């Protein structure tokens, strides 16, 4: 097993998208080097967030880091239950002809890390208004982030991948919307408890 350590240094006051893109680019570039084979399993074992509040007064770096890690853990657990138990038959039955025999782990690890960071930035941190945290705002914005991300993925696949089932498109789109909303709500609750 190959191991890659990713350090993500994000300053929420300056170009989050550019910083995430640079982090992903550096990670993928390092996978192309001669000493790392991108076809082996890759574990991303460390993520360091150096953050500043998006609007105005500085929020504790530890609070933001704990919120991010909580969201990452919850999303991982929800997805594990969903993919491993609840929807296993739907996905593996409907997509079996399209699946690899051996999964490559680094792409979905990069996805989890960046997606939870984006959800934190776009839905959870903006739910902080003054000294309070608006849970309903985090839930709604999380649903919008989920619907957009999972909708883009599923609708694009349905449009261009031969034999991509419509049922999987709709199920996964609904799942991503709901899961992201719940993860953002949990993130906002964590932020509220620590704030």
Buried (B, 14 or more C-beta within 10 A) or exposed (E): EBEBEBEBEBEBEEEBEEBBEEBBEEBEEBBEEEEBEBEBEBEBEEBEBEBBBBEEEEBEEEBBBBBBBBBBEBBEEBBEEBBEEEBEEBBEEBBEEEEEEEEBBBBEBBEBBBBBBBBBBBBBBBBBEEEEBBBEBBBBBBBBBBBBBBBEBBEEBBEEEEEBBEEBBEBBBBBBBBBBBBBBBBBBBBBBEBB
